[in-house]
Amino acid sequence: MKAFEVDTSSMVEEFRKRRDLVVSRLSEIGLKFSKPAGAFYVFIDIRPFLGQRYVNSNEFALGLLEEQKVGMVPGSAFSCEGFIRMSYSSSVEELKKGIDRFGRFLKAI
């Protein structure tokens, strides 16, 4: 019996493109984050945006979802309060739309 083989090189390249897009766009906004090395998500530092309106990452994530219809996971779910986790497993077009909405959300804070 021959083992099931999968060519993952095209998938790896696609996720690299998505990662580079996300890293570039988040940098343009001026955000601090950890550049992913092997996963398909990025942790974004939202501490500068916490204060009176949103006091923690959970409230921030809920506000982002309600106001801009963008879903991200609060860092508190990973013991990383003050951060938010963004996945880049969506299509390039969806990522662009989501980052645009995220940028609008940040400007409104």
C-alpha positions in Angstrom: 0.0 0.0 0.0 1.4 3.4 -1.0 1.1 6.3 1.4 -1.2 9.1 0.5 0.9 12.0 -0.9 -0.1 15.6 -1.0 1.9 18.4 -2.7 1.7 21.1 -0.2 4.2 23.5 -1.9 1.4 25.5 -3.6 -0.6 25.8 -0.4 2.5 26.9 1.5 3.2 29.6 -1.1 -0.4 30.8 -1.0 -0.2 31.2 2.8 3.1 33.0 2.4 1.5 35.5 0.0 -1.4 36.0 2.4 1.0 36.5 5.4 3.0 39.0 3.5 -0.1 41.0 2.5 -1.3 41.0 6.1 2.1 42.0 7.5 2.4 44.8 4.9 -1.1 46.2 5.5 -0.8 46.1 9.3 2.5 47.9 9.0 1.0 50.6 6.9 -1.6 51.2 9.6 1.2 51.5 12.1 0.4 48.5 14.2 2.8 46.4 16.2 2.5 42.6 15.9 4.4 39.4 15.8 5.3 38.3 12.3 4.1 34.7 11.9 6.8 32.1 11.2 4.7 29.0 10.7 1.1 29.6 11.7 -1.6 31.3 9.7 -2.5 34.0 12.3 -0.9 37.1 13.7 -1.1 38.6 17.2 -1.7 42.3 17.0 -0.8 44.7 19.9 -4.0 46.6 20.7 -2.8 48.1 24.0 -2.6 51.6 22.6 -6.3 51.4 21.7 -7.5 50.1 25.1 -8.9 52.6 27.6 -12.2 54.2 28.2 -14.2 52.7 25.3 -12.7 49.2 25.4 -10.9 48.1 28.5 -9.7 44.6 27.4 -9.2 42.5 24.3 -12.6 40.8 24.7 -14.5 44.0 24.6 -12.3 45.2 21.7 -13.0 42.0 19.7 -16.8 42.3 20.4 -16.7 46.0 19.3 -14.9 45.1 16.1 -17.4 42.4 15.3 -20.4 44.5 16.1 -19.3 47.7 14.4 -17.3 46.4 11.4 -18.4 42.8 11.1 -14.8 41.6 11.4 -14.1 38.6 13.6 -10.9 38.3 15.5 -10.1 36.4 18.7 -9.2 38.3 21.9 -5.7 37.7 23.1 -7.2 36.9 26.6 -8.2 33.5 25.1 -4.5 32.7 24.8 -3.3 34.5 28.0 -2.2 37.4 25.9 -4.3 40.3 27.2 -3.8 43.5 25.2 -3.5 41.6 21.9 -5.9 40.3 19.3 -5.4 37.3 17.0 -6.1 37.7 13.3 -6.2 34.7 11.0 -5.2 35.0 7.4 -6.8 31.8 6.2 -9.4 33.7 4.2 -9.1 34.7 0.6 -6.9 37.7 -0.4 -10.0 39.8 -1.2 -11.6 39.0 2.1 -8.4 39.8 3.9 -8.2 43.2 2.2 -11.8 44.0 3.1 -11.3 42.9 6.7 -8.1 45.0 7.1 -9.8 48.0 5.6 -12.6 47.6 8.1 -10.2 47.0 10.9 -8.4 50.3 10.0 -11.7 52.2 10.0 -12.5 50.7 13.4 -9.1 51.8 14.9 -9.5 55.4 13.5 -12.9 55.6 15.2 -11.5 54.8 18.6 
